[in-house]
Amino acid sequence: MTVRASPSVAILYPGDRSARDRADATASRFAPLFAALHAAGVRAEPAVYQDDFVGEVEAQLQRVRVVLVWHNPLEGGRTRQVLDAMLRRIAARGVFVSAHPETILRMGTKDVLVEVRDLPFGSDSHRVASLAQLEQDLPRRLALGARVLKQHRGHSGMGVWRIEQLAPEYFGLRHAQRGSQPEEGPFAHVLARLAPYFAGGGHMIDQAWQPRLREGMVRAYLVRDRVAGFGHQAVNALYPAQRGEPAPEPGPRLYSASQDPRFQLLRRRLEEEWVEQLRARLGLAAADLPLLWDADFLLGGEEGTDESHYVLCEINVSSVAPYPESATAEIVEAVRVLLASA
């Protein structure tokens, strides 16, 4: 009898009981990655996850050597608390987890903006620990210009607000989540809208507004410390609209390979300087860098100024998808290197 070898890699992504029972690598949204791994001689299987069957998934993951995780910080109203605890146990048993929950906490939350604010890609950013601190500090900063307040962990624009002072004691707000409408009111309204993000010990990051947002956001996709592709998008969700008009819809993100000539300066800075500076500042070893992560950049300064000034807006580590096709081969090669060194 032929004994079939166990898979070396599992790709974990969220789904319900039915999705797990009928999991099919060829039908999942990661089908191209599964196919590329298979073509490279790497056996991989889907690990559909939900808290309700965490024990079942944990038992599955103990059989593999590498787990690639795609799971948002908030999914179906649930946090990653149960998942992260399980991934920590798996990692402690010698399975390589990307991204490891500790790495996510260090580089994949909005707190990273405060950590790197004095680095070449940083900006004026502050940690706001409580609603009382917000009430004390925000008016002074708003008097100097618009700000963007971000809950420390989230995705898809959730908990990201642009706030500006329109007149004495009167403010404008816009939530970045799709479908949100502009709002106006006194500072008490600002406090009321942001109060939920401080519940249960939560906090926010206050970052200076970047007026060149409408020139587009560049997302650099990295495999460990190398750029594997780019995504360029017109991000309109926070850009000021005419009074009474709805927030404009964001433009599509257009993907390109790492050789895109428009972004070679950004690529060189990331690969030659910035990733190393980021890693050193966050206390991460080279082996801690995720197999796939991305960093969002806006052009800094005023319109018509230095085209080489990039400002970091956030780093995504928890669930980087979709991503450029060019990144697939880089991910596969990184997995092969991991398996060969284990």
Order of alpha helices (4+ residues) and beta strands (2+ residues): beta-alpha-alpha-beta-alpha-beta-beta-beta-alpha-beta-alpha-alpha-beta-alpha-beta-beta-beta-beta-alpha-beta-beta-beta-beta-alpha-alpha-beta-beta-alpha
